[in-house]
Each structure stands twice: as structure tokens, then as C-alpha cells.
């Protein structure tokens, strides 16, 4: 079950489904994100092979930032329907978890990904994927103590 849907499915089109798992990592009034040429994204990414959510998050964060990840709890999920420039009809289904970065153990291999901590106030304007902005706000409103 998905908690929130963004966009509308256009019937009669074949969608590229992509399952992903992401970490919401908060420190004070900032959230950890990766900055890429097209915008800001939560740490994490698409599942590969038979990977589970935890393994995906840990692998992606290591590749993107060089840090280990400590995943604590599941928060929510969201899906989007949109027409992607390169992929066509795109349907990402994303699962969000709360956690923290551990220690830096290697240099990142995804050199176009830069770890940044952005202000929670800037979430709405900076996040490239609406669902990720919503997930952060959902966490702050419903789970953060």
C-alpha cells in the first residue's frame, strides 16, 4: 500500500516502474540530501536485483557519499506518475526510512552526487521530486519528537 500518490496515471500507456528506498536524515534544522546537476534528492535510490530496502539504502549512501548508514524505522511511501524526458511514462514508488549517517569509510563513486545539508525551510523549493519533499514534511509533522 502506498501512502500518497502524486500525479495521475494516464491510461493506455506503459509505465517504467522503479522501486526505491530512501533515508530521511535530520540534524537540527537541516536534512541530508545529495545535490545532482538537476536538483536535490534524498539519500538512497533504486533497488537492484533481489535487494531489500535496507541493503539498497546502505549501498546507495555508500556510493553517493562514502558514508555508512544506520537505518532506524520505516516512515511512509509515495508514488508518482509523470512523463520523464528520457524514460517516458515513469512511475517511481519510493519507501522512506528514518536514520542517520555513520562514519565515512570510502570516497564516493558517484562523482556527480554531492552530500549537502539543506534547511528544512527550503524543502518545498529545493527537492526535485515532490514526493520526497512530502515525505520529509510527513516525518517532521508526525514522527519527529
Buried (B, 14 or more C-beta within 10 A) or exposed (E): EEBBEBBEEEEEEEBEEBBBBBBBBBEEEBBBBBBBEEEBBBBBBEBEEEBEBEBBBBBBBBBBBBBBBBBEEEBBBBBBBBEBEEEEBBBBBBBBBBBBBEEEEEEBEBEEBBBEEBEBEBBEEBBBBBBBBBBBBBBBEEEEE
